[in-house]
């Protein structure tokens, strides 16, 4: 793929696309702006962000975290973007939170000091089917209706429902190739930099090259299938993708077409 072809592909990327979100989320101020909107807390601060990290549990199963943010008060927020609708999203969120908790808790830590964890799950579809932009899921005692705070919080947000709030405005931005909403200046400026400046386009081209190189070396069939899906999202030539992944191409293409419909 030539440099010119890569630059054309960059123009088509949206914030909700994995490869683009990875670079957007490297900017702490972008994550802070998003979390302040979703969590409705104008005083929230982000002190650190780790993007696209692969973590394993004790038994070797890996999970790839899109953007793990550490807030100023020590709370951990994992922002996950999900375009595919062929997964058990609730269990995926639970599993990711368990891996984060185990990784971020030192041996001997008192249970009362285990970090607070939020999973912010952004999807293109309202899989909870309540006709809402945002859903907060917390534990409740069935017999009394009392809320129980165990330090784990789930927030599911989707781009398909527009309820007129700032949160749904942010979700519209996540779906746009060009972002111009003045309510989100950090996101607007970061998207503009990555798509129009020479430095930004260079960063994006390097990320795309690295993504393809890493995908070729992925171990499992499922990861290779996901690599096919990502490469088709980036509009790579189908014959080139098929050569890289002859065994996984058809399944990857089927799932790509399914999510596109």
Secondary structure, 3 states (H helix, E strand, C coil): CCHHHHHHHHHHCCCCCHHHHHHHCCCHHHHHHHHHHHCCCCCCCEEEEEEEEEEECCCCCEEEEEEEEEECCCCEEEEEEECCCCCCHHHHHHHHHHHHHHHHCCCCCCHHHCCCEEEEEEECCCCCCCCCCEEEECEECCCCCCEECCCEEEEEEECCCCCCCHHHHHHHHHCCCCCCCHHHHHHHHHHHHHHHCHHHHHHHHHHHHHHHHHHHCCCCHHHHHHHHHHHHHCCCCHHHHHHHCCCCHHHHHHHHHHHHC
